[in-house]
Amino acid sequence: MVHNTETLQALDDEQGDNYHYQLTDGEQYRLTDEELGWLDFVRGRYCIADHLDENIESGVYTVDTIGLGEAMEDDGMFPKIVMLSEDSVLHRIAFFSANEPD
């Protein structure tokens, strides 16, 4: 199954339990047009763009929790993605899924 913004946001509840954004290695997420535009903007500037480029095919990101955490740490932003809205589903996936580097 390839997750997308609509399928994940449909699981949001009033209590704010957002653990459905915690994906495991190998799960997939289709980036929105806005997220792909953000990626184009940060490409060549931040490690997170390199990580995503290495793990995206046809707009679908295959989760790598260790690499994701390392890229955010290398950008000095762990547990957040640099220059990406915290309201985006990709940001929520990263926040809940990335492994913190040692």
VOGUTOR-782929 format. One record per atom (N, C-alpha, C): residue in three letters; atom name; x, y, z; residue number from 1. Coordinates in steps of 0.1 Angstrom, whole numbers, plus 2048, in hexadecimal, padded with zeros to 3 digits. Each point is the difference from the previous one (the first is absolute). Example, Ala and Ser with C-alpha at 12.3 -4.5 7.8 and 13.67 -1.06 7.14 Angstrom:
<rs>
{r ALA, N, {884, 7C7, 84E}, 1}
{r ALA, CA, {7F7, 80C, 800}, 1}
{r ALA, C, {809, 80C, 800}, 1}
{r SER, N, {7FC, 80B, 7F9}, 2}
{r SER, CA, {809, 80B, 800}, 2}
{r SER, C, {7F8, 80B, 808}, 2}
</rs>
This chain:
<rs>
{r MET, N, {808, 7F4, 800}, 1}
{r MET, CA, {7F8, 80C, 800}, 1}
{r MET, C, {809, 80C, 800}, 1}
{r VAL, N, {7FC, 80A, 7F8}, 2}
{r VAL, CA, {807, 80D, 800}, 2}
{r VAL, C, {7F7, 80A, 807}, 2}
{r HIS, N, {805, 805, 80B}, 3}
{r HIS, CA, {7F9, 80A, 807}, 3}
{r HIS, C, {800, 80D, 7F8}, 3}
{r ASN, N, {7F6, 809, 803}, 4}
{r ASN, CA, {800, 80D, 7FB}, 4}
{r ASN, C, {7FA, 809, 80A}, 4}
{r THR, N, {800, 80D, 7FD}, 5}
{r THR, CA, {7FB, 80A, 80A}, 5}
{r THR, C, {7F2, 7FD, 804}, 5}
{r GLU, N, {7F7, 7FD, 7F7}, 6}
{r GLU, CA, {7F2, 7FE, 803}, 6}
{r GLU, C, {7FE, 7F4, 809}, 6}
{r THR, N, {807, 7F5, 7FD}, 7}
{r THR, CA, {7FE, 7F4, 808}, 7}
{r THR, C, {805, 801, 80E}, 7}
{r LEU, N, {80B, 807, 802}, 8}
{r LEU, CA, {806, 802, 80D}, 8}
{r LEU, C, {7F8, 80B, 808}, 8}
{r GLN, N, {7FC, 80B, 7FA}, 9}
{r GLN, CA, {7F8, 80A, 807}, 9}
{r GLN, C, {7F3, 7FB, 804}, 9}
{r ALA, N, {7FA, 7F6, 7F8}, 10}
{r ALA, CA, {7F3, 7FB, 804}, 10}
{r ALA, C, {800, 7F9, 80D}, 10}
{r LEU, N, {80C, 7FC, 805}, 11}
{r LEU, CA, {802, 7F9, 80D}, 11}
{r LEU, C, {802, 80A, 80B}, 11}
{r ASP, N, {801, 80D, 7FD}, 12}
{r ASP, CA, {801, 80A, 80B}, 12}
{r ASP, C, {7F4, 7FF, 809}, 12}
{r ASP, N, {802, 803, 80D}, 13}
{r ASP, CA, {7F5, 800, 809}, 13}
{r ASP, C, {800, 80D, 809}, 13}
{r GLU, N, {7F6, 802, 807}, 14}
{r GLU, CA, {7FF, 80C, 808}, 14}
{r GLU, C, {80A, 800, 80C}, 14}
{r GLN, N, {805, 7F5, 804}, 15}
{r GLN, CA, {809, 7FF, 80C}, 15}
{r GLN, C, {80E, 803, 7FB}, 15}
{r GLY, N, {803, 801, 7F4}, 16}
{r GLY, CA, {80D, 803, 7FB}, 16}
{r GLY, C, {80A, 7F5, 800}, 16}
{r ASP, N, {7FB, 7F3, 801}, 17}
{r ASP, CA, {808, 7F5, 7FF}, 17}
{r ASP, C, {804, 7FE, 7F1}, 17}
{r ASN, N, {80D, 803, 7FD}, 18}
{r ASN, CA, {805, 800, 7F2}, 18}
{r ASN, C, {809, 7F5, 7FD}, 18}
{r TYR, N, {800, 7F5, 808}, 19}
{r TYR, CA, {809, 7F5, 7FE}, 19}
{r TYR, C, {7FE, 7F9, 7F3}, 19}
{r HIS, N, {7F5, 802, 7F9}, 20}
{r HIS, CA, {7FE, 7FA, 7F3}, 20}
{r HIS, C, {80A, 806, 7F6}, 20}
{r TYR, N, {807, 80B, 803}, 21}
{r TYR, CA, {80A, 805, 7F8}, 21}
{r TYR, C, {80E, 7F9, 802}, 21}
{r GLN, N, {800, 7F8, 80A}, 22}
{r GLN, CA, {80D, 7F8, 802}, 22}
{r GLN, C, {800, 7F4, 7F7}, 22}
{r LEU, N, {808, 802, 7F6}, 23}
{r LEU, CA, {802, 7F5, 7F6}, 23}
{r LEU, C, {80D, 7F9, 802}, 23}
{r THR, N, {800, 7F4, 7FC}, 24}
{r THR, CA, {80C, 7F8, 802}, 24}
{r THR, C, {808, 7FE, 7F3}, 24}
{r ASP, N, {80C, 7FB, 801}, 25}
{r ASP, CA, {809, 7FF, 7F4}, 25}
{r ASP, C, {7F8, 7F8, 7F6}, 25}
{r GLY, N, {801, 805, 7F4}, 26}
{r GLY, CA, {7FA, 7F9, 7F4}, 26}
{r GLY, C, {7F2, 804, 7FD}, 26}
{r GLU, N, {7F9, 807, 80A}, 27}
{r GLU, CA, {7F3, 805, 7FC}, 27}
{r GLU, C, {802, 80C, 7F7}, 27}
{r GLN, N, {7F5, 803, 7F8}, 28}
{r GLN, CA, {801, 80A, 7F6}, 28}
{r GLN, C, {7F6, 80B, 802}, 28}
{r TYR, N, {804, 80C, 7FB}, 29}
{r TYR, CA, {7F8, 80C, 801}, 29}
{r TYR, C, {801, 808, 7F3}, 29}
{r ARG, N, {7F5, 803, 7FA}, 30}
{r ARG, CA, {800, 809, 7F4}, 30}
{r ARG, C, {800, 80E, 804}, 30}
{r LEU, N, {80B, 808, 7FC}, 31}
{r LEU, CA, {801, 80E, 803}, 31}
{r LEU, C, {7F5, 808, 7F8}, 31}
{r THR, N, {7FB, 80A, 806}, 32}
{r THR, CA, {7F7, 809, 7F9}, 32}
{r THR, C, {808, 809, 7F7}, 32}
{r ASP, N, {7F9, 807, 7F7}, 33}
{r ASP, CA, {806, 809, 7F7}, 33}
{r ASP, C, {807, 80B, 807}, 33}
{r GLU, N, {7FB, 805, 80C}, 34}
{r GLU, CA, {806, 80A, 808}, 34}
{r GLU, C, {80D, 7FB, 806}, 34}
{r GLU, N, {800, 7F3, 805}, 35}
{r GLU, CA, {80C, 7FB, 806}, 35}
{r GLU, C, {80B, 7FD, 7F5}, 35}
{r LEU, N, {7FC, 7FC, 7F4}, 36}
{r LEU, CA, {809, 7FF, 7F5}, 36}
{r LEU, C, {806, 80E, 7FC}, 36}
{r GLY, N, {7F8, 80A, 800}, 37}
{r GLY, CA, {805, 80D, 7FE}, 37}
{r GLY, C, {80A, 805, 80A}, 37}
{r TRP, N, {7FD, 7FD, 80D}, 38}
{r TRP, CA, {80A, 803, 80B}, 38}
{r TRP, C, {80D, 7F8, 7FD}, 38}
{r LEU, N, {7FF, 7F4, 7FC}, 39}
{r LEU, CA, {80C, 7F8, 7FE}, 39}
{r LEU, C, {808, 806, 7F5}, 39}
{r ASP, N, {7F9, 804, 7F5}, 40}
{r ASP, CA, {808, 807, 7F5}, 40}
{r ASP, C, {807, 80C, 806}, 40}
{r PHE, N, {7FA, 808, 809}, 41}
{r PHE, CA, {806, 80C, 805}, 41}
{r PHE, C, {80C, 7FD, 809}, 41}
{r VAL, N, {800, 7F5, 808}, 42}
{r VAL, CA, {80B, 7FE, 809}, 42}
{r VAL, C, {80A, 7F6, 7FA}, 42}
{r ARG, N, {7FE, 7FB, 7F5}, 43}
{r ARG, CA, {809, 7F7, 7F9}, 43}
{r ARG, C, {80E, 807, 7FE}, 43}
{r GLY, N, {80A, 7F9, 804}, 44}
{r GLY, CA, {80E, 805, 7FF}, 44}
{r GLY, C, {804, 809, 80C}, 44}
{r ARG, N, {7F7, 803, 809}, 45}
{r ARG, CA, {802, 809, 80B}, 45}
{r ARG, C, {800, 7F8, 80E}, 45}
{r TYR, N, {7F9, 7F6, 801}, 46}
{r TYR, CA, {7FE, 7F9, 80D}, 46}
{r TYR, C, {801, 7F1, 7FE}, 46}
{r CYS, N, {805, 7F9, 80A}, 47}
{r CYS, CA, {801, 7F2, 800}, 47}
{r CYS, C, {7F3, 7F8, 7FF}, 47}
{r ILE, N, {7F5, 806, 805}, 48}
{r ILE, CA, {7F4, 7F9, 7FF}, 48}
{r ILE, C, {7FC, 7FE, 7F2}, 48}
{r ALA, N, {803, 80A, 7F7}, 49}
{r ALA, CA, {7FD, 7FF, 7F2}, 49}
{r ALA, C, {807, 7F4, 7FA}, 49}
{r ASP, N, {80D, 7FF, 803}, 50}
{r ASP, CA, {808, 7F4, 7FB}, 50}
{r ASP, C, {7FA, 7F3, 805}, 50}
{r HIS, N, {7FC, 800, 80C}, 51}
{r HIS, CA, {7FA, 7F3, 806}, 51}
{r HIS, C, {7F3, 7FD, 7F8}, 51}
{r LEU, N, {7F7, 80A, 7FE}, 52}
{r LEU, CA, {7F4, 7FD, 7FA}, 52}
{r LEU, C, {802, 7FC, 7F1}, 52}
{r ASP, N, {809, 807, 7F9}, 53}
{r ASP, CA, {803, 7FD, 7F2}, 53}
{r ASP, C, {805, 7F1, 7FF}, 53}
{r GLU, N, {808, 7FC, 80A}, 54}
{r GLU, CA, {805, 7F2, 7FF}, 54}
{r GLU, C, {7F5, 7F5, 803}, 54}
{r ASN, N, {7F5, 805, 806}, 55}
{r ASN, CA, {7F5, 7F7, 804}, 55}
{r ASN, C, {7F2, 802, 7FA}, 55}
{r ILE, N, {800, 808, 7F5}, 56}
{r ILE, CA, {7F4, 804, 7F9}, 56}
{r ILE, C, {800, 7FA, 7F2}, 56}
{r GLU, N, {7F5, 7FA, 7FC}, 57}
{r GLU, CA, {7FE, 7FC, 7F2}, 57}
{r GLU, C, {7F2, 804, 7FC}, 57}
{r SER, N, {7FF, 808, 7F5}, 58}
{r SER, CA, {7F3, 805, 7FB}, 58}
{r SER, C, {7F8, 807, 80B}, 58}
{r GLY, N, {807, 808, 808}, 59}
{r GLY, CA, {7F9, 807, 80B}, 59}
{r GLY, C, {7FC, 7F8, 80C}, 59}
{r VAL, N, {804, 7F4, 801}, 60}
{r VAL, CA, {7FD, 7F7, 80B}, 60}
{r VAL, C, {80D, 7FE, 809}, 60}
{r TYR, N, {7FF, 804, 80C}, 61}
{r TYR, CA, {80C, 7FF, 80A}, 61}
{r TYR, C, {7FE, 7F2, 807}, 61}
{r THR, N, {80B, 7F8, 7FF}, 62}
{r THR, CA, {801, 7F4, 808}, 62}
{r THR, C, {807, 803, 80D}, 62}
{r VAL, N, {7F9, 7FE, 80B}, 63}
{r VAL, CA, {806, 805, 80D}, 63}
{r VAL, C, {80C, 7F8, 804}, 63}
{r ASP, N, {80A, 808, 804}, 64}
{r ASP, CA, {80D, 7FB, 806}, 64}
{r ASP, C, {801, 808, 80D}, 64}
{r THR, N, {7FC, 7FA, 80B}, 65}
{r THR, CA, {800, 808, 80D}, 65}
{r THR, C, {80E, 804, 804}, 65}
{r ILE, N, {80A, 7F8, 7FE}, 66}
{r ILE, CA, {80D, 804, 805}, 66}
{r ILE, C, {806, 80B, 7F7}, 66}
{r GLY, N, {7FF, 7FF, 7F3}, 67}
{r GLY, CA, {805, 80A, 7F6}, 67}
{r GLY, C, {7F8, 80D, 802}, 67}
{r LEU, N, {7F3, 7FF, 803}, 68}
{r LEU, CA, {7F8, 80C, 802}, 68}
{r LEU, C, {805, 808, 80C}, 68}
{r GLY, N, {802, 7F9, 80B}, 69}
{r GLY, CA, {805, 806, 80C}, 69}
{r GLY, C, {80E, 806, 7FE}, 69}
{r GLU, N, {809, 7F9, 7F9}, 70}
{r GLU, CA, {80D, 805, 7FE}, 70}
{r GLU, C, {800, 80D, 7F7}, 70}
{r ALA, N, {7F7, 800, 7F6}, 71}
{r ALA, CA, {7FF, 80C, 7F7}, 71}
{r ALA, C, {7FB, 80C, 808}, 71}
{r MET, N, {7F6, 7FE, 808}, 72}
{r MET, CA, {7FB, 80B, 808}, 72}
{r MET, C, {80B, 805, 80B}, 72}
{r GLU, N, {807, 7F7, 805}, 73}
{r GLU, CA, {80B, 803, 80A}, 73}
{r GLU, C, {80B, 808, 7F9}, 73}
{r ASP, N, {804, 7FB, 7F4}, 74}
{r ASP, CA, {80A, 807, 7F8}, 74}
{r ASP, C, {7FC, 80E, 7FC}, 74}
{r ASP, N, {7F3, 802, 7FF}, 75}
{r ASP, CA, {7FB, 80E, 7FC}, 75}
{r ASP, C, {7FF, 808, 80D}, 75}
{r GLY, N, {802, 7FA, 80C}, 76}
{r GLY, CA, {7FF, 807, 80C}, 76}
{r GLY, C, {7F1, 803, 805}, 76}
{r MET, N, {7F7, 7F7, 7FB}, 77}
{r MET, CA, {7F2, 803, 803}, 77}
{r MET, C, {7F9, 7F5, 807}, 77}
{r PHE, N, {806, 7F5, 803}, 78}
{r PHE, CA, {7F9, 7F4, 805}, 78}
{r PHE, C, {7F8, 805, 80C}, 78}
{r PRO, N, {7F3, 7FC, 801}, 79}
{r PRO, CA, {7F8, 7F7, 7F8}, 79}
{r PRO, C, {7F8, 806, 7F6}, 79}
{r LYS, N, {804, 80B, 7FA}, 80}
{r LYS, CA, {7F8, 807, 7F6}, 80}
{r LYS, C, {807, 801, 7F3}, 80}
{r ILE, N, {7F9, 802, 7F5}, 81}
{r ILE, CA, {805, 802, 7F3}, 81}
{r ILE, C, {802, 80E, 7FD}, 81}
{r VAL, N, {80C, 804, 7FC}, 82}
{r VAL, CA, {803, 80E, 7FD}, 82}
{r VAL, C, {7F7, 806, 7F5}, 82}
{r MET, N, {7FA, 80C, 803}, 83}
{r MET, CA, {7F8, 808, 7F7}, 83}
{r MET, C, {7F3, 7F9, 7FB}, 83}
{r LEU, N, {7FC, 7F6, 807}, 84}
{r LEU, CA, {7F3, 7F9, 7FC}, 84}
{r LEU, C, {7F6, 803, 80B}, 84}
{r SER, N, {7F4, 804, 7FC}, 85}
{r SER, CA, {7F5, 803, 809}, 85}
{r SER, C, {7FE, 7F4, 809}, 85}
{r GLU, N, {7FE, 803, 80D}, 86}
{r GLU, CA, {7FD, 7F5, 80A}, 86}
{r GLU, C, {7F2, 7FB, 7FD}, 86}
{r ASP, N, {7F8, 806, 7F8}, 87}
{r ASP, CA, {7F2, 7FC, 7FD}, 87}
{r ASP, C, {801, 7F5, 7F5}, 87}
{r SER, N, {80B, 7FF, 7F9}, 88}
{r SER, CA, {800, 7F6, 7F5}, 88}
{r SER, C, {801, 7F2, 805}, 88}
{r VAL, N, {7FA, 7F7, 7F9}, 89}
{r VAL, CA, {800, 7F2, 804}, 89}
{r VAL, C, {80E, 7FA, 800}, 89}
{r LEU, N, {808, 804, 7F6}, 90}
{r LEU, CA, {80E, 7FB, 7FF}, 90}
{r LEU, C, {808, 805, 80D}, 90}
{r HIS, N, {7FD, 80C, 805}, 91}
{r HIS, CA, {807, 804, 80C}, 91}
{r HIS, C, {7FB, 7F7, 80C}, 91}
{r ARG, N, {7F3, 7FD, 801}, 92}
{r ARG, CA, {7FB, 7F8, 80B}, 92}
{r ARG, C, {806, 7F2, 7FF}, 92}
{r ILE, N, {801, 7FB, 7F4}, 93}
{r ILE, CA, {806, 7F2, 7FF}, 93}
{r ILE, C, {80F, 801, 805}, 93}
{r ALA, N, {807, 80A, 7FC}, 94}
{r ALA, CA, {80E, 801, 805}, 94}
{r ALA, C, {801, 801, 80F}, 94}
{r PHE, N, {7F7, 809, 805}, 95}
{r PHE, CA, {800, 802, 80F}, 95}
{r PHE, C, {7FE, 7F4, 808}, 95}
{r PHE, N, {7F6, 7F8, 7FB}, 96}
{r PHE, CA, {7FC, 7F4, 808}, 96}
{r PHE, C, {808, 7F3, 7FC}, 96}
{r SER, N, {807, 800, 7F4}, 97}
{r SER, CA, {806, 7F4, 7FB}, 97}
{r SER, C, {80F, 800, 801}, 97}
{r ALA, N, {807, 80B, 800}, 98}
{r ALA, CA, {80E, 800, 7FF}, 98}
{r ALA, C, {807, 7FB, 80D}, 98}
{r ASN, N, {80A, 7F8, 7FE}, 99}
{r ASN, CA, {808, 7FB, 80B}, 99}
{r ASN, C, {80A, 80B, 804}, 99}
{r GLU, N, {801, 803, 80D}, 100}
{r GLU, CA, {80A, 80A, 804}, 100}
{r GLU, C, {80E, 7FA, 7FF}, 100}
{r PRO, N, {809, 808, 7F9}, 101}
{r PRO, CA, {80D, 7FB, 7FF}, 101}
{r PRO, C, {807, 7FF, 80E}, 101}
{r ASP, N, {80A, 7F7, 801}, 102}
{r ASP, CA, {807, 7FE, 80C}, 102}
{r ASP, C, {809, 80C, 803}, 102}
</rs>
